[in-house]
Amino acid sequence: MTEQQDHTHALPEGFPLEAESARVVGALIEKSMTTPDNYPLSLNAVTTACNQVSNRNPVVDYSEDMVERTLRALADHGIASLYHKPGDRVVKYVHKLERALGIGPEATSVLAVLLLRGDQTPGELRQRTERYGTFDSPAAVEATLSEMMSFTPALVQRLPRQPGQKEQRYRQLIAGDLSTARTEFVPAVDTTPTATAPESDQPLASNAHDKLADRVARLERRLDALLDALGVDNI
């Protein structure tokens, strides 16, 4: 993407993406570029990629049912597709974002990071796409962002510089507000007969479990923030 052009076209059906669709598409793109030997992805692998704690903002906890519904909706719009090779025991999935939007791997990698992590500076995009292998210099990132803004409608926008910021951030425009990504967690139900604990003990056990889960989530967020501050891209 070295020569800037004017790309005038309407976004295809299915855009803008819902928050859940954005997470699924971003995860598929990321894994296609960083772990190509394990791509396409099974439903379980897509779910795990969506729910991982590192390199994700916000952190979510999607059920396989939700991810499967989202994948099928994306397939209906040609943004993803099912991939089944003879001999495979499970259906796998691939993204079709490049074809759907008419873009190259550079813009695709930028969109993946923006879909998975929210607004980013060019420096952050350069660092966080290193594993993707699509850019050889900071200037290449800037050139790609400029071309993505030349699309009509634009694929990204440059945000106003905030006080204290050295670089301006960029936001993707192919999905809605990603902060609305909801968590759907369906706990497994144990049907094995067990002795019933005294009714007064059950709320206490549940409360203790919730407190532990909240503490773990807080620690994970603090770890991610520390790694970001140190400039470490935690995989």
N, C-alpha and C positions, 0 to 999 in steps of 0.2 A: 504494500500500500504506500507507494512512494509518490505517485502523481495524484494530486488532489482533483477530484471530479465532483460534479453535481449529480447526485443520485436522487431522482424524484420518483417516488412510488408510494403507494398506500401500504400500510402495514397489513399483512395477510390476516385472514380470519383466525381468531384465537388470541390475538393481541389486543390490548396489553395483557400480559400474563397475570394471573392471580398470584398471590404470594407463594402458595404451595407449588404451583406450576413453575414459578421462577426458581425455587429451591431445587426441584427435581431436574430441571434443565441445566442449571448451573452445576449440579453434582455430576450429571452425565458428561458434560463438557470437560470438567476437571479430570475425571477419571480416564476419559478417552485420550487426554494429552499426557497425563502423569503416570498412568499405569496401563499403557496400551495392550500389554500382554494379557490383562485381565478384563479386557473390554471386547464385546458388549457386556453389560451387567445383568445379573439375575435380579429378580424383585428384591430378594434379601440384600443383595449388594447395593442396590439403589437406596433402599431404606437406610442401611448403615451409613452410606455416604451422606445422605440428607441429615442424619442425626448426629454426625460426629461433632465433637466439641471444638476441636482446633480448626482454624480457618473458616469459621462460621459466625455470622452475626445477623439476626439473633440465633441463639441455639434453640433447636426445636426437638421434639420427640414425637415423630410421626409413626403411626401404625402402618403395617404392611397393607392393610385394606385401603387406607387413605392414599398411599403411594400408588397402589395399583389403579385406583380410580383416576388419579391424576394422570398417570401414564396413558391410560386408555383415552382420556379426554385430549391429551396432547397428540396422540396418534390420530385421532379423528380430524385434527386440524393440520396434520402433516408436519408437526414440530418435533415429534418423536415417532418411533415405530418399533413394532415387535420384530425380533430377530430370532428365527428358529432354524438351526442347521440340522440336517439329518444326523441322527445319532445323539443329539443333545437331549438330556433328560428334562431340562427346564427351559422355559421361554426366557429369552433375554431381550434387552432393550437398548436402543441407540437414539441419540439426538439427531435432529435434522435442522438445526438452527441455521447453519450456513446456507442451506438450500432455501429455507423458508424466507430468509431476509436478503439473500443475494450478497453475502459478505464472505470475506476470506478468514483464514485461521487467526490472523492478528486481531481483527475486530472481535472474533468469537472468543478468544482468550480474555480480552478486556471485559467483555460482557459477562463471562463466567465469574470473574473476580467481583465485579460490581453486583451481580446477582447473589453471590454467596456471602459477601462481606460488607455491602453497602457502599456509600460514597468513599472515594479514594483520591489521593493526590497522584500526579504522574509518577513521583518517586515510589509511592507505595505500589502502584500498578507494576512498575518495572521490577520491584523486588518480588512481588507476589506472583508474577508470571514467569519467573526464572525457571521454575520446574516445567513450564509448558514448552519452553524452547522456541518461542515465537519472535522474540525481540533480541537484537544484538547490540542495542544502544538505547540510552534514554531518548535520543532524538527520534528513534523509530516509534517509541510510545507516543510522543507528542504528535508525530505525523499521523499516526493511526487515529488518535483522538480528534484531530482536526478533520480528517476525512469522515469520521463517524458523525461529526456535527454538520457536515455538508449534506447529509442525507435529508430528504424532505418526505416525511417528517424526520427530524434528527433522531439518532439512536442514543446519543448522550448529550448532556448539557454541562457547561462550566458554571459552577456555583460562585456567588460573590465571595471574595476573600474575607474571612472573619478576623476580628482583632486578634493579633498574636500569631496568626498563621503565616508561614513563609510561602506556602504553595496553595493555589486554589484547588478545590476538590471537584471531582466530576461525578455525575449521577447518571445511571442508565435510565432510558426512557421507554423501554419495551415492556415494563411491568409496572404495576401500581405500587402503592406504599408497602415496602417490604417489612416495615415494622409491625404490620398487622399479621405476620405469619403466626398462625395459631399452633398450639401444641395439642396433639391428640394422643393420649397415652391410654391404652387399654390393657390393664394388668391381667396376667394369666389367672384363670380360676382353677384352683385345686379342688377336684371333686372327691379326693380320697377322704373317707370318713375319719374324723378325728374327734377326740374328746372335746366337748364344748367347755371353753374357759368360762369362769365366772363373768357375768355380764359387765361388772364394774371394771374388769381388767382389759376388755377389748378396746375401749376408747384410749386408754393409756398406751397400749401397744401401737395403735394406729398413730397417735400423736408423736410417739418416739420415732417411728419410721419416717413420718413427714419431716420432722426436725432434722434427721440425719440426711435425708435427700436434699433438703434446702441447703444444708451446710456443704455437702459435696458440690452442689451446683455453684455456690458462691466461691468455693475454692478453685473450681475449674475456671470460672470467669476471671478470677484474680490472676491465675497462672497465665491465661491467654493475654491479659493486659500487660503482665510483666514481660512476656516473650515479645510482644509488639514493641514495648518500650526499649527492649534490648536489640531490636532489629532482627529477631530470630523468627523465621517462618516455620512455625511448628507444624509438622505434617501429621 
